[in-house]
Amino acid sequence: GAGAADDPAPAKTDRLAAARDLIKASKWVDAIAELQRVGDSGSADWNNLMGYSHRKARTPDLAAAERYYDAALKIDAKHKGALEYSGELFLMKGELPRAEERLAALDKACFLPCEEYKDLKAAIERYKANGNRHQPK
């Protein structure tokens, strides 16, 4: 953006903090608007949060969510959040093999067992137990 180079704020400032707060409050439309305001499409975290917000919205936009998750993973192939959430997206779309690919990628990305791996594994188990149909938690 204009004048971004003049910004005196330290690099450590989380530009996505406001969006994260809106997501925690399940305010998906507001979160998307805040993320668009920040406009950091070169960030894997930004793309992951955009994908998550589009997937969780009252009227989910699964195609947009998948585009954002794919963008996050192009930037960082081991982004644990994007791997987990895109796996959950594939379950919503009935694409179990793709969800299992994400789980395998998470297994490699997590040096030790991590929350994202456990969550996606549990989601896949719920999917299979429900006759290969997605069931929200």
HELIX and SHEET records of a PDB file:
HELIX    1   1 ALA A    4  ASP A    6  5                                   3    
HELIX    2   2 ALA A   17  LYS A   24  1                                   8    
HELIX    3   3 TRP A   28  VAL A   38  1                                  11    
HELIX    4   4 ALA A   44  LYS A   56  1                                  13    
HELIX    5   5 LEU A   62  ILE A   75  1                                  14    
HELIX    6   6 LYS A   80  MET A   92  1                                  13    
HELIX    7   7 LEU A   96  ALA A  109  1                                  14    
HELIX    8   8 GLU A  115  ALA A  129  1                                  15    
END                                                                             
